[in-house]
Amino acid sequence: MCVRMILFFDIDGTLIDEETHEMPKSASKAIEAAGRNGHLCAVNTGRTGKLVEPDRERLAGFDAFLMGCGTMITLYGRELYHRTFSVQESKDIIEALDRYGIDAVLEGWENNFCDRPDRIRTETFRRFISRFGDAGYGSFGDAVGHFDKFYVYADRADAVRAFAEEFGDRLDFVDRKKGFFEIMPKGCSKASAMKRLAGELGVPIEQTAALGDSSNDIPMLQCAGIGIAMGNATADVKEAADYVTGPLKEDGVWNALKWLGAI
C-alpha cells in the first residue's frame, strides 16, 4: 500500500483524557479523516498489551500499535516485533529490585505483575497501583520470562542509582519524575519502534509526525520528521517539539493534524 505519512500518537494525555478516560470526539474524527487521506495512524505508547486492551474499541481507527516503549509492534493485527526479557534476565532484575528495595510493576503483553501487598515498601507506590483498581496483577514468580518492561518507584535516589549502575549496559531508563522510572531493554524506546515500523513500510523517517505529552514521548518527537507537543504536555516535551498544539480537551489532536496538513 502507498502511505503518505505515518502519524504516531501517544495514548494517555494525547488521545485519551487521563481524568475522564475518554477520547474526545474531535480526536476520533481527526484519526478517521487522516486515514481517509492516505496516512497510516499508529499508537505509540508506554502501555504494554495488557493495558492497551481495555481501550481497543476507542482505538479501533488505528492501523498499527507500538507498545511498551518499543518492545512490541503490530501492524493490521500482525506481530512485527516483540522483545521480552528472557528467563535469566527476569530473574536478575527481580532479585536486584528486592536487593535495592525498589517497588515495581512488571509489565507484559498478556499480564502485569506486582509483588505481594505485604512486600510493597512505600505508601507512594501503594497509592500508585491502587489507581488501576483491580488490575488482576500476577505474582513476581509468574513474571519470569513474561514481562517486556517495568515501572519502578524508590524513595531513595541512591537505590535507583545503584540499580542503574548495575544494569546500565542492559537497560534503558526514562525518568518519570518524583522517584518514578520507566525501564526497558537496552535499545527499546518509542523512537526505535518508529524506525522499525517505518522501515517495514519503506517510509522515510522524515515522512513521519508524532504527537505526545510526557517525558517518555521525547525520543518519539525528536525522531519524527515533525514532533508535536500537546498543549497539556510537560515543559520538557514542549521544548523538544517543533510545534505545540492545544490541550487534548480543546481539540488539540484535530488542530495539530489540521496544522500539519494531514486533514
Secondary structure, DSSP 4 states (H G I P E B T S, - for coil): ---S-EEEE-SBTTTB-TTT----HHHHHHHHHHHHTTPEEEEE-S--HHHHGGGTTTTTT-SEEEETTTTEEEETTEEEEE----HHHHHHHHHHHHHHT-EEEEE-SS-EEE--GGG---HHHHHHHHTT-S---B-HHHHTT--SEEEEE-S-HHHHHHHHHHHTTTEEEEEEETTEEEEEETT-SHHHHHHHHHHHHT--GGGEEEEE-SGGGHHHHHHSSEEEE-TTS-HHHHHH-SEE---GGGTHHHHHHHHHT--
